Amino acid sequence: MFPSIPRTTSLLEAAEFERNYSRASQPVVLENPVPDWSALADWNVDAFAAHLGDAEVVIGLSDDAVFRENSGERASFSSFAQRLLSDMPVGKKGVVNLPMERLGSMAEQASPPPSTLHVKSPITQVWLSPCNAITTLHYDLSDVLVVQVKGTKRWSLYHPNDWRRLYPRSMFKPLGYHGRVDIDAPDLKRFPRFEAAQRFEAVVEAGQAIFVPAGWWHQVYSLGSENISVHYRWVNPASQTLRIPSLLRLTLHNAFIDLRFRYPRQIWRKLRGSRPQAASGNRSSSQTSQSR
Ligand SMILES: O=C(O)CCC(=O)C(=O)O
């Protein structure tokens, strides 16, 4: 048993959320943050398939459960839905991560945003994942509030100060913001410091939300047969970035990786995308799981 992430049943107002959680770099589970969303009753993979049909999406696919940035294949949403619903073999995991704008009128069913949100225009994405999908251990430099709409996810979290015990990948490799330790079967000979890392856990059911502050390492397990969640992401200049030395260090680490791998690839993709051939319907605005 691992210590639990604190939970709150009160509908946190934005100022209180910002003070007690976002600025304080304190994760929390919100029990009932979006009581008015009709998405809680209406969203499922079939509803998305009916709405998106053959629209092209990028499916993050992986044999080893590590979802690599934009490493997925392009396919119609309906073919993803079929795969997701037909019990994808264990080991072949797939996720779709769509910008909220791609949902068109369906987005109204996930509105208004939680009153807790204190930022005006967070990046908003919808994730769909099959049972057993695992987003492996990594950190982000943005705060994220994830509302579980359908299914259940288990979240394992580690404080930013545990970064040395989680053995971040080399900053000279694209997945540098991932840890190297398999937290469920750690090789303590290779990663002895991991033994002292403190894991926290939360199970987040449909209708609940979890807040994960920037720099907190997380590994996420999709437990429902269909898992749909809405992710609000923002950079919080008032967070602890400058006060938690490990967060400052992670910021530099990630900035180096971004400069070296992410932005050159984005620029390259933009240049390729502006060619006439790619413009004739071969483009997708969606991104896979680690694209943030
Ligand atoms: O929901 C998941 O599987 C992972 C989400 C995540 O890592 C994130 O939103 O930062």
The ligand as an SDF file (V2000), in Angstrom:
LIG
                    3D

 10  9  0  0  0  0  0  0  0  0999 V2000
   -3.8760    9.6820  -18.8700 O   0  0  0  0  0  0  0  0  0  0  0  0
   -2.7840    9.1850  -19.1080 C   0  0  0  0  0  0  0  0  0  0  0  0
   -2.6450    7.9980  -19.4420 O   0  0  0  0  0  0  0  0  0  0  0  0
   -1.5350   10.0090  -18.9770 C   0  0  0  0  0  0  0  0  0  0  0  0
   -1.8040   11.4470  -18.8030 C   0  0  0  0  0  0  0  0  0  0  0  0
   -0.5830   12.2640  -18.6040 C   0  0  0  0  0  0  0  0  0  0  0  0
    0.5070   11.7670  -18.4140 O   0  0  0  0  0  0  0  0  0  0  0  0
   -0.7070   13.7090  -18.6130 C   0  0  0  0  0  0  0  0  0  0  0  0
   -1.7870   14.2360  -18.9180 O   0  0  0  0  0  0  0  0  0  0  0  0
    0.2960   14.3720  -18.3310 O   0  0  0  0  0  0  0  0  0  0  0  0
  1  2  2  0
  2  3  1  0
  2  4  1  0
  4  5  1  0
  5  6  1  0
  6  7  2  0
  6  8  1  0
  8  9  2  0
  8 10  1  0
M  END
$$$$
